[in-house]
Amino acid sequence: MSLMKRFEDDGDELSEKAANAAWLDSPNERIRTLTAVFQECGERANVYHDPLFAARELVRQVSEAFRFERMEVHMERLVHGV
């Protein structure tokens, strides 16, 4: 597998974990899970030529996925009156 494909797969997988974290009820659970995802971003970034750039990009993708999913959570709660 090429590194580009691996990077794309890493971003997708980590973003999915972050999106799932957005649906957790407890803020403590969300931050604990998100922290673990950020740590995993750093660990996975070490296999790439420029680990700092890779880590920044993975964290950016993860952050965007989490923010987008939290907006979905808020919208769903507004619609359903929760």
N, C-alpha and C positions, 0 to 999 in steps of 0.2 A: 504494500500500500504506500502510495506517495505521501510525503509529509503534508502536502497541501490538502489531500483528502483526509488524512488523519486529523489535521487542524480543524477542518470543517466538521468532522464527526465529533471531535472533542467539544467544539463550541455548541453543537446541537445537543449533545448529551448533557453538558453542564447547564445549558439554558433550560432544558426540560426539568432538571432537578430544581433550579431556581424558581421556575414557574410553579412547580408543585409546592414549594415552600410558601409561596404567596397565599395559598389556600389554607394554611395551618391557622387554627383559631387563636392560639396564644402568641403574643408578640415575642415572648421568650423563645418559643419553639421556632418561630420564623427566623429570628436572628441567629439562633444556634445552628440551624440548618444552613442558612445563607453563609455563615462564617465557614462552615465545613466546605461548602461549594467554592468559596473564594480560596481556601487553602488548597483545594484540589486543582484549581486553576493554576496556582503557582507550581504545584508538583508536576502537572502535565506539561507546563511551559518549558520545563528543563530539558526536554528532548529536542527542542527546536534550536535552530542556528542562533537566533537572537531571543533568549528566554525572556528578557525584560519586555520586548515588544509583544511577544506571544502572550505573556501574562496580562499585560495591559489590554490587549484585544479580547482575550477570554473574559476578563473581568468586565469589560465594557458590554460584551454580549450578554453575560449573565445578569448584569444590572438592568439592562434594557428589558430582558425577558421578565425579570421580577417586577419592575415598575409597570410594564404593560399588564401583567397578570393581576397585580394589585388593583389596577383601575377596573379590570373586569370583575373582580371581587366586589368592589364598591358599587359598580353599576348593577350587578345582580342583587345586591342587598337593597339598593334603592328601589329597584323594580319590584322586589318581593316584600319590601317593607320590613326587612330584618334589621 
